């Protein structure tokens, strides 16, 4: 179990450090900034690389919503859920702490504005003057997390070609960010949302509940749909 938890810690650390780091340091650089597409790719690539690096050890969740979803889908034992969620949150917080100190090394850390420090939000005008309501944000996070877990379930099915699972999962997370960055700055991951909100405080903390509830409900829905509608045989959790 220790190896599994260590793998989840480092996998989640890399996801937050790479994805949020790209958003914080590179997205808005004048003339050479990577923009929305670059940030989306950064999140997708962090998951893709860690799925291949440590997925064989822990299953490569790196996300409490994925752990809940795989539990609902019969792929993950309930007894391991809480330890996984704890180390995922610790990994995300460790990455956010490192990002904070690096950013503050240039005196550039700021809590001002929606999406500060790559935090998540709703009801804030951040993209072409549009503000997305609580309901719109909840629906987006719910649907996108459901499909994320759905793809994970399918790509790792014993009848699928597992060698390409990491690519499918990483590209799916890229697509998710391309859709959702303008809506909520994309969470679909309660650990990632929590780590950034802790440093930003204020509204980010107040709105954090949505970025736990919607992804977890969405993840469980995706897991249940695949398990009961598409999976050939019941997977036995050991």
VOLUM-818923 format. One record per residue (C-alpha): x, y, z; residue in three letters; residue number from 1. Coordinates in pm, whole numbers. Example, Ala and Ser with C-alpha at 12.3 -4.5 7.8 and 13.67 -1.06 7.14 Angstrom:
<pts>
((1230, -450, 780), "ALA", 1) ((1367, -106, 714), "SER", 2) 
</pts>
This chain:
<pts>
((0, 0, 0), "UNK", 1) ((288, 238, 73), "UNK", 2) ((411, 212, -287), "UNK", 3) ((62, 284, -419), "UNK", 4) ((20, 590, -200), "UNK", 5) ((365, 720, -294), "UNK", 6) ((279, 678, -662), "UNK", 7) ((-45, 872, -616), "UNK", 8) ((137, 1147, -428), "UNK", 9) ((399, 1198, -698), "UNK", 10) ((149, 1159, -981), "UNK", 11) ((-80, 1426, -838), "UNK", 12) ((217, 1649, -756), "UNK", 13) ((329, 1635, -1120), "UNK", 14) ((-22, 1700, -1251), "UNK", 15) ((-60, 2018, -1043), "UNK", 16) ((298, 2134, -1082), "UNK", 17) ((294, 2082, -1458), "UNK", 18) ((-61, 2188, -1538), "UNK", 19) ((-103, 2476, -1297), "UNK", 20) ((262, 2572, -1345), "UNK", 21) ((204, 2613, -1718), "UNK", 22) ((-101, 2827, -1646), "UNK", 23) ((79, 3042, -1389), "UNK", 24) ((414, 3091, -1561), "UNK", 25) ((361, 3048, -1934), "UNK", 26) ((2, 3111, -2040), "UNK", 27) ((5, 3488, -2045), "UNK", 28) ((364, 3568, -2142), "UNK", 29) ((353, 3844, -2408), "UNK", 30) ((428, 3724, -2763), "UNK", 31) ((544, 3377, -2653), "UNK", 32) ((267, 3273, -2412), "UNK", 33) ((128, 2923, -2462), "UNK", 34) ((-235, 3030, -2412), "UNK", 35) ((-535, 2806, -2355), "UNK", 36) ((-415, 2532, -2590), "UNK", 37) ((-76, 2513, -2421), "UNK", 38) ((-226, 2486, -2074), "UNK", 39) ((-469, 2218, -2190), "UNK", 40) ((-181, 2019, -2338), "UNK", 41) ((23, 2062, -2019), "UNK", 42) ((-250, 1905, -1808), "UNK", 43) ((-299, 1624, -2057), "UNK", 44) ((73, 1552, -2082), "UNK", 45) ((124, 1542, -1706), "UNK", 46) ((-140, 1272, -1674), "UNK", 47) ((-17, 1084, -1981), "UNK", 48) ((341, 1072, -1853), "UNK", 49) ((250, 969, -1501), "UNK", 50) ((6, 701, -1617), "UNK", 51) ((298, 532, -1789), "UNK", 52) ((544, 609, -1508), "UNK", 53) ((345, 490, -1206), "UNK", 54) ((5, 378, -1331), "UNK", 55) ((113, 15, -1301), "UNK", 56) ((175, 73, -929), "UNK", 57) ((-132, 263, -810), "UNK", 58) ((-369, 257, -1105), "UNK", 59) ((-284, 618, -1193), "UNK", 60) ((-578, 805, -1041), "UNK", 61) ((-413, 1134, -931), "UNK", 62) ((-763, 1269, -867), "UNK", 63) ((-1021, 1202, -592), "UNK", 64) ((-1305, 1213, -847), "UNK", 65) ((-1135, 936, -1047), "UNK", 66) ((-1092, 726, -732), "UNK", 67) ((-1461, 768, -648), "UNK", 68) ((-1556, 692, -1007), "UNK", 69) ((-1345, 376, -1027), "UNK", 70) ((-1488, 263, -695), "UNK", 71) ((-1840, 308, -832), "UNK", 72) ((-1730, 125, -1146), "UNK", 73) ((-1608, -174, -949), "UNK", 74) ((-1243, -119, -1032), "UNK", 75) ((-1122, 11, -696), "UNK", 76) ((-1181, -111, -339), "UNK", 77) ((-1369, 123, -105), "UNK", 78) ((-1125, 50, 178), "UNK", 79) ((-848, 228, -12), "UNK", 80) ((-1052, 536, -104), "UNK", 81) ((-974, 763, 192), "UNK", 82) ((-596, 699, 190), "UNK", 83) ((-586, 770, -184), "UNK", 84) ((-781, 1094, -148), "UNK", 85) ((-558, 1212, 136), "UNK", 86) ((-231, 1156, -49), "UNK", 87) ((-375, 1307, -368), "UNK", 88) ((-459, 1624, -176), "UNK", 89) ((-116, 1626, -13), "UNK", 90) ((55, 1583, -349), "UNK", 91) ((-147, 1867, -499), "UNK", 92) ((-76, 2092, -199), "UNK", 93) ((295, 2012, -217), "UNK", 94) ((301, 2117, -582), "UNK", 95) ((104, 2435, -514), "UNK", 96) ((345, 2522, -233), "UNK", 97) ((642, 2486, -467), "UNK", 98) ((468, 2697, -732), "UNK", 99) ((395, 2964, -472), "UNK", 100) ((758, 2993, -361), "UNK", 101) ((888, 2996, -719), "UNK", 102) ((635, 3262, -822), "UNK", 103) ((702, 3467, -510), "UNK", 104) ((1071, 3455, -594), "UNK", 105) ((986, 3713, -858), "UNK", 106) ((739, 3893, -633), "UNK", 107) ((465, 3792, -876), "UNK", 108) ((219, 3604, -657), "UNK", 109) ((-127, 3761, -657), "UNK", 110) ((-468, 3671, -518), "UNK", 111) ((-646, 3926, -733), "UNK", 112) ((-886, 3836, -1011), "UNK", 113) ((-1079, 3527, -1114), "UNK", 114) ((-848, 3237, -1177), "UNK", 115) ((-561, 3385, -977), "UNK", 116) ((-285, 3128, -923), "UNK", 117) ((-475, 2890, -1156), "UNK", 118) ((-764, 2867, -909), "UNK", 119) ((-1115, 2763, -1010), "UNK", 120) ((-1426, 2982, -1007), "UNK", 121) ((-1779, 3040, -1129), "UNK", 122) ((-1993, 3352, -1174), "UNK", 123) ((-1687, 3550, -1284), "UNK", 124) ((-1641, 3726, -1619), "UNK", 125) ((-1306, 3599, -1744), "UNK", 126) ((-1349, 3501, -2108), "UNK", 127) ((-1469, 3750, -2369), "UNK", 128) ((-1670, 3922, -2098), "UNK", 129) ((-1886, 3617, -2026), "UNK", 130) ((-1971, 3499, -1676), "UNK", 131) ((-2086, 3139, -1627), "UNK", 132) ((-2341, 3075, -1354), "UNK", 133) ((-2319, 2825, -1071), "UNK", 134) ((-2552, 2592, -1258), "UNK", 135) ((-2352, 2612, -1581), "UNK", 136) ((-2026, 2551, -1396), "UNK", 137) ((-2172, 2257, -1206), "UNK", 138) ((-2307, 2097, -1523), "UNK", 139) ((-1979, 2142, -1710), "UNK", 140) ((-1770, 1993, -1428), "UNK", 141) ((-2018, 1707, -1383), "UNK", 142) ((-2036, 1607, -1751), "UNK", 143) ((-1665, 1641, -1820), "UNK", 144) ((-1563, 1438, -1515), "UNK", 145) ((-1820, 1172, -1604), "UNK", 146) ((-1670, 1135, -1950), "UNK", 147) ((-1317, 1140, -1809), "UNK", 148) ((-1391, 841, -1586), "UNK", 149) ((-1590, 680, -1867), "UNK", 150) ((-1282, 696, -2093), "UNK", 151) ((-1057, 568, -1814), "UNK", 152) ((-1290, 273, -1758), "UNK", 153) ((-1300, 193, -2129), "UNK", 154) ((-931, 246, -2201), "UNK", 155) ((-829, 21, -1912), "UNK", 156) ((-1093, -247, -1974), "UNK", 157) ((-940, -594, -1995), "UNK", 158) ((-1072, -621, -2352), "UNK", 159) ((-909, -291, -2459), "UNK", 160) ((-554, -238, -2581), "UNK", 161) ((-405, -126, -2253), "UNK", 162) ((-78, -10, -2412), "UNK", 163) ((-258, 297, -2543), "UNK", 164) ((-462, 373, -2229), "UNK", 165) ((-233, 655, -2117), "UNK", 166) ((-262, 830, -2452), "UNK", 167) ((-641, 812, -2450), "UNK", 168) ((-659, 937, -2092), "UNK", 169) ((-412, 1221, -2148), "UNK", 170) ((-583, 1338, -2466), "UNK", 171) ((-921, 1327, -2294), "UNK", 172) ((-796, 1556, -2018), "UNK", 173) ((-660, 1789, -2286), "UNK", 174) ((-1001, 1806, -2453), "UNK", 175) ((-1167, 1866, -2116), "UNK", 176) ((-942, 2168, -2053), "UNK", 177) ((-999, 2308, -2400), "UNK", 178) ((-1372, 2308, -2324), "UNK", 179) ((-1374, 2411, -1961), "UNK", 180) ((-1092, 2660, -1901), "UNK", 181) ((-1318, 2951, -2009), "UNK", 182) ((-1600, 2822, -1786), "UNK", 183) ((-1437, 2735, -1451), "UNK", 184) ((-1062, 2731, -1524), "UNK", 185) ((-1120, 2354, -1527), "UNK", 186) ((-1109, 2150, -1212), "UNK", 187) ((-1255, 1799, -1270), "UNK", 188) ((-1016, 1725, -983), "UNK", 189) ((-1094, 1822, -623), "UNK", 190) ((-730, 1791, -513), "UNK", 191) ((-612, 2029, -783), "UNK", 192) ((-890, 2277, -699), "UNK", 193) ((-818, 2263, -326), "UNK", 194) ((-444, 2315, -352), "UNK", 195) ((-477, 2640, -545), "UNK", 196) ((-775, 2767, -343), "UNK", 197) ((-581, 2736, -18), "UNK", 198) ((-326, 2991, -139), "UNK", 199) ((-577, 3226, -300), "UNK", 200) ((-834, 3215, -17), "UNK", 201) ((-1147, 3428, -18), "UNK", 202) ((-1387, 3353, -301), "UNK", 203) ((-1184, 3053, -416), "UNK", 204) ((-1240, 2885, -78), "UNK", 205) ((-1606, 2988, -72), "UNK", 206) ((-1668, 2829, -412), "UNK", 207) ((-1453, 2521, -352), "UNK", 208) ((-1750, 2300, -259), "UNK", 209) ((-1861, 2290, -623), "UNK", 210) ((-1523, 2159, -733), "UNK", 211) ((-1559, 1867, -495), "UNK", 212) ((-1926, 1783, -537), "UNK", 213) ((-1965, 1813, -916), "UNK", 214) ((-1651, 1615, -1012), "UNK", 215) ((-1717, 1338, -759), "UNK", 216) ((-2080, 1297, -865), "UNK", 217) ((-1975, 1311, -1229), "UNK", 218) ((-1697, 1060, -1181), "UNK", 219) ((-1925, 815, -1003), "UNK", 220) ((-2187, 855, -1275), "UNK", 221) ((-1932, 781, -1547), "UNK", 222) ((-1810, 476, -1360), "UNK", 223) ((-2161, 341, -1305), "UNK", 224) ((-2265, 395, -1668), "UNK", 225) ((-1966, 206, -1802), "UNK", 226) ((-1996, -69, -1542), "UNK", 227) ((-2363, -148, -1597), "UNK", 228) ((-2413, -60, -1964), "UNK", 229) ((-2090, -139, -2146), "UNK", 230) ((-1865, -364, -1943), "UNK", 231) ((-1876, -726, -2058), "UNK", 232) ((-1807, -889, -1727), "UNK", 233) ((-1815, -768, -1369), "UNK", 234) ((-1466, -679, -1251), "UNK", 235) ((-1381, -834, -919), "UNK", 236) ((-1208, -599, -677), "UNK", 237) ((-944, -767, -469), "UNK", 238) 
</pts>
